[in-house]
Amino acid sequence: MLVAVVGPSGAGKDTVMAGARMRIGPDRRFKFVRRTITRPASAGGEDHEPLDRDAFLQRRDAGGFALWWEAHGLLYGIPRDIEPDLAAGRCVVANLSRGALADAASRYPLLVLEITAPPAVLAARLAARGREDPDTIAARLAREAPLPPGLRVRRVVNDRSPEAGAAEVAAALLETAAGGDHPD
């Protein structure tokens, strides 16, 4: 099953996913995906495979991505090598865009793991990053990005400590691997 991690900026997705991955350890039921992004590695944020736009498009055109999308002026890709893991029944965990969910659901068994937080928590976390001014943060928080209808969704509200969020996400992933969130 593909577990698509989504959520607004500031929800703490990368932090709680890293903590959950540490809690789960080397459990072979899971594959955590490293995305390919047309962003330099030095730009910070999640660990990703950096590619320039031309190299990304060449890989895409050669069938190298199971899923890909464009957002915020960048290209994002999930490598095709997830497919043997999915076929073997592993939980493949990948950070996806909401805009890629319908495509993902049409190709793979899918569970959406939505990590979110209340607007005040999101605003405080975005402000702490220091990358955006208050008006840009307010505009980002006002932007609505609903999930496509008909998807199986598990929601985690990450408004406590990173450890508590990681524990809840790890529990959700372990339950999924045990068959608790598999489609009928």
C-alpha positions as CSV (number, residue, x, y, z in Angstrom):
1,M,0.0,0.0,0.0
2,L,1.2,3.5,-0.8
3,V,0.9,5.7,2.2
4,A,0.8,9.3,0.9
5,V,1.9,11.8,3.6
6,V,0.3,15.2,3.0
7,G,-0.4,18.4,5.0
8,P,0.1,22.1,5.1
9,S,3.4,23.8,5.4
10,G,4.2,24.1,9.1
11,A,2.4,21.0,10.1
12,G,5.7,19.3,11.0
13,K,5.5,16.5,8.4
14,D,9.3,16.1,8.0
15,T,9.9,16.2,11.7
16,V,7.2,13.7,12.8
17,M,8.0,11.4,9.8
18,A,11.7,11.4,10.8
19,G,10.7,10.6,14.4
20,A,8.3,7.9,13.3
21,R,10.9,6.3,11.0
22,M,13.3,6.1,13.9
23,R,10.6,4.5,16.1
24,I,9.8,1.9,13.5
25,G,13.4,1.1,12.9
26,P,14.5,-1.5,10.3
27,D,11.1,-3.0,9.9
28,R,11.1,-4.6,6.4
29,R,7.3,-4.0,6.1
30,F,8.1,-0.4,5.3
31,K,9.9,1.5,2.6
32,F,10.4,5.2,3.2
33,V,10.8,7.0,-0.1
34,R,13.3,9.7,-0.9
35,R,11.8,12.1,-3.4
36,T,13.6,13.6,-6.4
37,I,13.1,17.4,-6.5
38,T,14.4,20.2,-8.8
39,R,15.9,22.0,-5.8
40,P,19.5,22.0,-4.7
41,A,20.4,19.9,-1.8
42,S,21.9,23.0,-0.1
43,A,18.4,24.6,0.0
44,G,17.6,22.7,3.2
45,G,14.4,21.0,4.1
46,E,13.9,17.3,3.5
47,D,16.6,14.9,2.4
48,H,16.0,14.5,-1.4
49,E,17.7,13.6,-4.6
50,P,18.4,17.0,-6.3
51,L,18.2,17.2,-10.1
52,D,18.1,20.1,-12.4
53,R,15.0,20.5,-14.5
54,D,16.4,19.0,-17.7
55,A,17.7,15.9,-16.0
56,F,14.3,15.5,-14.1
57,L,12.4,15.7,-17.4
58,Q,14.7,13.2,-19.1
59,R,14.1,10.8,-16.2
60,R,10.4,11.4,-16.3
61,D,10.2,10.9,-20.1
62,A,12.2,7.6,-19.7
63,G,9.6,6.3,-17.2
64,G,11.8,6.7,-14.2
65,F,9.0,8.1,-11.9
66,A,6.0,6.2,-10.6
67,L,4.4,9.6,-9.8
68,W,5.5,13.2,-10.5
69,W,4.0,16.7,-10.2
70,E,4.9,20.4,-10.3
71,A,4.3,22.7,-7.3
72,H,5.8,26.0,-6.2
73,G,7.9,26.2,-9.4
74,L,9.6,22.9,-8.6
75,L,9.2,19.4,-10.1
76,Y,8.8,16.5,-7.6
77,G,9.1,12.8,-8.4
78,I,8.6,9.4,-6.7
79,P,10.9,6.8,-8.2
80,R,9.5,3.9,-10.1
81,D,11.4,1.5,-7.9
82,I,8.6,1.6,-5.4
83,E,6.6,-0.7,-7.5
84,P,8.3,-4.0,-6.5
85,D,7.9,-3.0,-2.8
86,L,4.2,-2.4,-3.4
87,A,3.9,-5.7,-5.2
88,A,5.6,-7.4,-2.2
89,G,2.9,-5.9,0.1
90,R,5.1,-3.4,1.8
91,C,3.9,0.0,3.1
92,V,5.6,2.5,0.9
93,V,5.6,5.9,2.7
94,A,6.0,9.0,0.5
95,N,5.5,12.7,0.9
96,L,3.1,13.6,-1.9
97,S,1.3,16.7,-3.0
98,R,-2.5,16.8,-2.6
99,G,-2.6,17.4,-6.4
100,A,-0.9,14.0,-7.0
101,L,-3.4,12.0,-4.9
102,A,-6.0,11.3,-7.5
103,D,-3.3,10.0,-9.9
104,A,-1.7,7.9,-7.1
105,A,-5.1,6.4,-6.1
106,S,-5.8,5.5,-9.8
107,R,-2.5,3.5,-9.9
108,Y,-1.9,2.0,-6.4
109,P,-3.7,1.0,-3.2
110,L,-3.6,4.2,-1.3
111,L,-4.0,5.5,2.2
112,V,-3.6,9.2,2.8
113,L,-1.8,10.2,6.1
114,E,-2.8,13.8,6.6
115,I,-0.6,15.6,9.1
116,T,-2.0,18.9,10.1
117,A,-2.1,21.4,13.0
118,P,-4.4,24.2,14.1
119,P,-4.0,27.5,12.1
120,A,-2.3,29.3,15.1
121,V,0.3,26.5,15.4
122,L,0.9,26.5,11.7
123,A,1.4,30.3,11.7
124,A,3.8,30.2,14.6
125,R,5.9,27.4,13.0
126,L,6.0,29.2,9.6
127,A,7.0,32.5,11.4
128,A,9.8,30.6,13.3
129,R,11.3,29.5,10.0
130,G,11.9,33.1,9.1
131,R,11.5,32.5,5.3
132,E,8.3,34.4,4.8
133,D,6.8,37.7,5.9
134,P,3.5,37.8,7.9
135,D,1.4,38.7,4.8
136,T,2.8,35.7,2.9
137,I,2.2,33.4,5.9
138,A,-1.4,34.7,6.2
139,A,-2.0,34.1,2.4
140,R,-0.5,30.6,2.7
141,L,-2.8,29.7,5.6
142,A,-5.9,31.1,3.8
143,R,-5.2,28.9,0.8
144,E,-7.6,25.9,0.8
145,A,-6.4,22.6,-0.6
146,P,-9.1,20.0,-0.1
147,L,-8.4,16.3,-0.5
148,P,-10.0,14.6,-3.5
149,P,-13.2,12.8,-2.6
150,G,-13.3,9.1,-2.0
151,L,-9.9,8.6,-0.5
152,R,-9.1,6.6,2.6
153,V,-7.7,9.2,5.0
154,R,-6.0,9.0,8.4
155,R,-5.5,12.3,10.1
156,V,-2.9,13.2,12.7
157,V,-3.2,16.6,14.4
158,N,0.4,17.5,15.2
159,D,-0.1,20.2,17.8
160,R,2.0,18.7,20.7
161,S,5.6,17.9,21.0
162,P,7.5,16.4,18.1
163,E,7.9,13.1,20.1
164,A,4.1,12.9,20.6
165,G,3.5,13.5,16.9
166,A,6.1,10.9,15.9
167,A,4.6,8.4,18.2
168,E,1.1,8.9,16.8
169,V,2.4,8.7,13.2
170,A,4.4,5.5,14.0
171,A,1.3,3.9,15.6
172,A,-0.7,4.8,12.5
173,L,1.9,3.3,10.2
174,L,2.3,0.1,12.2
175,E,-1.5,-0.3,12.3
176,T,-1.5,0.1,8.5
177,A,1.2,-2.5,8.1
178,A,-0.7,-4.9,10.3
179,G,-3.7,-4.6,8.0
180,G,-5.7,-2.0,10.0
181,D,-6.1,0.5,7.2
182,H,-5.9,-1.6,4.1
183,P,-8.7,-1.1,1.5
184,D,-11.5,-3.7,1.6
